[in-house]
């Protein structure tokens, strides 16, 4: 796929449309903003995806820890640290995403690959759009989120890898405004997080909710919790050792040093290079980029959206 390939504007002119950056546009679909590149594939996921009861769906807003969780889920479910898959394969290739790969490449048909005992599939589609589909089977959902300011700063850096960024930059000021207004791919961020979180509170056996910061703080604890949720707990004498090994093999230091993840080549599954998914993986890096007034602006929305609804997170 060519980097940020041009898509035809959506034929239905009644659909709400907003500029993202440069000549990239977002379209409103069922209350969320979808990038034109993934609008049709997102609709096809809703129409045609049939989750199997054994599927594990990794859901996330972009830049909140998707790549990390892909590595962790693969390792927990397939115990891949024992067979080196992560050394030679980018996590996004080991675990395909529904709207950015599978349904994009299959022209909208359910690719229905079943060569694995457990299919792990990624998605950025908001629960408001994909919830009914995911509830049509007993599949499990793992959701990861991240501090809003670090998420935004990570996205802003990521987009700088796009060639057209340099021709027509996406300023940090514009990015902050768009983040606060919810007009970013798969946004609003706050609605995305709250909907999956609410489901995890209602049905903790169906939806597992974890934050990037919790993973950083105590990876072993979260991996143990995740393995229990997935029905594949670590048992026996070496349990703690195996958990430790997984946390280490999926940590930023280890993963970002594999040749495949350092590569500036563009993978088949995404229009930006392999290495664009690994920057520094830190908590609190927004402090190095956001001005105090930007932090204030985002924190005000965080209080209004998260804190007011009982989720004291993100500040
Ligand atoms: P995606 O949603 O487009 O797949 P995602 O993986 O969620 O992106 O986000 C990438 C971020 O996760 C980057 O954060 P940064 O820009 O703040 O550095 C990336 O560095 C970070 N990341 C990737 N792998 C790991 C990891 N193993 N541990 C911690 N952070 C990681």
Boltz pocket constraint, residues with backbone or C-beta under 6 A from the ligand:
constraints:
  - pocket:
      binder: B
      contacts: [[A, 60], [A, 61], [A, 62], [A, 63], [A, 64], [A, 65], [A, 66], [A, 67], [A, 68], [A, 150], [A, 153], [A, 154], [A, 155], [A, 157], [A, 250], [A, 251], [A, 252], [A, 253], [A, 255], [A, 276], [A, 277], [A, 278], [A, 279], [A, 280], [A, 281], [A, 282], [A, 285]]
      max_distance: 6.0
